[in-house]
Amino acid sequence: MDRAVMTDYPPLSTELRAEIDGLSDDLDAHLTGKPRRSVDTFEPRRRALLAKHLGHEAPETITPVTCIGDSNTMFFAGSERLRFVRYRRSAFWKPHWINRGLDLLPCFRVFHVGPATAWKAGDAGSSTRSREKLEILLRKDVPKGSKVILSFGEIDCRIHMARAAKAGKPIEEITEATAAKFIRLPEWVSSLGFEPLVWGPPQIIPNNESVKETTFPFVGPWELRRDITYAYTERLRHHCADKGIAFTAVAGLYHRPEERPDKSYFHDGTHLSQRLMPLALAELEKVGFLPPELRPA
């Protein structure tokens, strides 16, 4: 594994951060207004922002990749904050909302199905109803044959698998069980005629972790969660290779693998900053999930 250093992915410039925040605000106001309106008028600004991440002009024609998952999926929506827009009900009598991202970048179309874990994401009747939401999205919003990024598992690494490890279960056993169960979800998505990619849990707790400072709960010391994240990533990689499903992960690429990354790689202590969008684009292009025209310079 090549070791990155902080200078490989410089912090967002004041200009770029202002552009991201301004486009976020404008899209948010546009998408939450009634009636629902097209975002076509924002296309020049979206393409210009993508060009900044690429370091070269964005291609004229871009087929967006659909991203579905927990809140970590919102990284692909391009904002430097967690911003959800209510998009579609998944039930009537007890509605569970599917949220969409602001989609600042024309190469991604993002949907949030709630705080679903990798363990439960494919189960019918879970508390987040993630399976039912996926069924709706794949039936109504995603063209057959499309590429679909699935992002689940960060919550498991941060809480559920960490809790099991603290209780004395071996990390190898915990991570294998979760990966072996989760792989059924991308297999199912593939069986419906889509091309899934599993996005491995991206987060290694940053170096200023504090129970008082975060709104996102965690279990155990950061070293334990680091080891769980890497072990789970490797089990996911193994199962995806065995099933012929695309896989990539960035944890350990934007910092020395054994160390905590700087907090500036996260916009809220948990979710990745757009500082790392060039890395994500490069990794997705490397595994063939984005065209060469979207490879950063």
Secondary structure in CASP SS format (residue, H / E / C, confidence):
PFRMAT SS
TARGET T0000
AUTHOR 0000-0000-0000
METHOD secondary structure of the structure
MODEL  1
M C 1.00
D C 1.00
R C 1.00
A C 1.00
V C 1.00
M H 1.00
T H 1.00
D H 1.00
Y C 1.00
P C 1.00
P C 1.00
L C 1.00
S C 1.00
T H 1.00
E H 1.00
L H 1.00
R H 1.00
A H 1.00
E H 1.00
I H 1.00
D H 1.00
G H 1.00
L H 1.00
S H 1.00
D H 1.00
D H 1.00
L H 1.00
D H 1.00
A H 1.00
H H 1.00
L H 1.00
T H 1.00
G C 1.00
K C 1.00
P C 1.00
R C 1.00
R C 1.00
S C 1.00
V C 1.00
D H 1.00
T H 1.00
F H 1.00
E H 1.00
P H 1.00
R H 1.00
R H 1.00
R H 1.00
A H 1.00
L H 1.00
L H 1.00
A H 1.00
K H 1.00
H H 1.00
L H 1.00
G C 1.00
H C 1.00
E C 1.00
A C 1.00
P C 1.00
E C 1.00
T C 1.00
I C 1.00
T C 1.00
P C 1.00
V E 1.00
T E 1.00
C E 1.00
I E 1.00
G E 1.00
D C 1.00
S H 1.00
N H 1.00
T H 1.00
M H 1.00
F H 1.00
F H 1.00
A H 1.00
G C 1.00
S C 1.00
E C 1.00
R C 1.00
L C 1.00
R C 1.00
F C 1.00
V E 1.00
R E 1.00
Y E 1.00
R E 1.00
R E 1.00
S C 1.00
A C 1.00
F C 1.00
W C 1.00
K C 1.00
P C 1.00
H C 1.00
W E 1.00
I E 1.00
N E 1.00
R E 1.00
G C 1.00
L C 1.00
D C 1.00
L C 1.00
L C 1.00
P C 1.00
C C 1.00
F E 1.00
R E 1.00
V E 1.00
F E 1.00
H E 1.00
V C 1.00
G C 1.00
P C 1.00
A C 1.00
T C 1.00
A C 1.00
W C 1.00
K C 1.00
A C 1.00
G C 1.00
D C 1.00
A C 1.00
G C 1.00
S C 1.00
S C 1.00
T C 1.00
R C 1.00
S H 1.00
R H 1.00
E H 1.00
K H 1.00
L H 1.00
E H 1.00
I H 1.00
L H 1.00
L H 1.00
R H 1.00
K H 1.00
D C 1.00
V C 1.00
P C 1.00
K C 1.00
G C 1.00
S C 1.00
K E 1.00
V E 1.00
I E 1.00
L E 1.00
S E 1.00
F C 1.00
G C 1.00
E H 1.00
I H 1.00
D H 1.00
C H 1.00
R H 1.00
I H 1.00
H H 1.00
M H 1.00
A H 1.00
R H 1.00
A H 1.00
A H 1.00
K H 1.00
A C 1.00
G C 1.00
K C 1.00
P C 1.00
I H 1.00
E H 1.00
E H 1.00
I H 1.00
T H 1.00
E H 1.00
A H 1.00
T H 1.00
A H 1.00
A H 1.00
K H 1.00
F H 1.00
I C 1.00
R H 1.00
L H 1.00
P H 1.00
E H 1.00
W H 1.00
V H 1.00
S H 1.00
S H 1.00
L C 1.00
G C 1.00
F C 1.00
E E 1.00
P E 1.00
L E 1.00
V E 1.00
W E 1.00
G C 1.00
P C 1.00
P C 1.00
Q C 1.00
I C 1.00
I C 1.00
P C 1.00
N C 1.00
N C 1.00
E C 1.00
S C 1.00
V C 1.00
K C 1.00
E C 1.00
T C 1.00
T C 1.00
F C 1.00
P C 1.00
F C 1.00
V C 1.00
G C 1.00
P C 1.00
W H 1.00
E H 1.00
L H 1.00
R H 1.00
R H 1.00
D H 1.00
I H 1.00
T H 1.00
Y H 1.00
A H 1.00
Y H 1.00
T H 1.00
E H 1.00
R H 1.00
L H 1.00
R H 1.00
H H 1.00
H H 1.00
C H 1.00
A H 1.00
D H 1.00
K H 1.00
G C 1.00
I C 1.00
A E 1.00
F E 1.00
T E 1.00
A C 1.00
V C 1.00
A C 1.00
G C 1.00
L C 1.00
Y C 1.00
H C 1.00
R C 1.00
P C 1.00
E C 1.00
E C 1.00
R C 1.00
P C 1.00
D C 1.00
K H 1.00
S H 1.00
Y H 1.00
F E 1.00
H C 1.00
D C 1.00
G C 1.00
T C 1.00
H C 1.00
L E 1.00
S C 1.00
Q H 1.00
R H 1.00
L H 1.00
M H 1.00
P H 1.00
L H 1.00
A H 1.00
L H 1.00
A H 1.00
E H 1.00
L H 1.00
E H 1.00
K H 1.00
V C 1.00
G C 1.00
F C 1.00
L C 1.00
P C 1.00
P H 1.00
E H 1.00
L H 1.00
R C 1.00
P C 1.00
A C 1.00
END
